[in-house]
Amino acid sequence: MTTPAPTRTARVEARIAPDALVVVRRAAELQGRSVSDFLVAAAMKDAQRTIEEAQIIRLSVDDQKRFTELLLYPPSLAPAMKRALKAHKRLITGAT
């Protein structure tokens, strides 16, 4: 069973140089798609890649090692953090 195509309810207009349109038409033709379908698919692919790249944190090898070391061997808590932890326990959990 095939999935029905999503209903298209929004319209987007764009200006394109004639030589660029020739390339887009040729690419759409090669994929057996309409120009509109080709442009929507290309825009979605690029949009998803852009969002993915914005959500992924990339670290250098040195930063990866430092991050791992801090996870495995965290530094001791600063005095202010120790006081905050005690206050949290006292206020939230009722522990003394």
Secondary structure, 3 states (H helix, E strand, C coil): CCCCCCCCCCCCCCCCCHHHHHHHHHHHHHHCCCHHHHHHHHHHHHHHHHHHHHHCCCCCHHHHHHHHHHHHCCCCCCHHHHHHHHHHHHHHHCCC
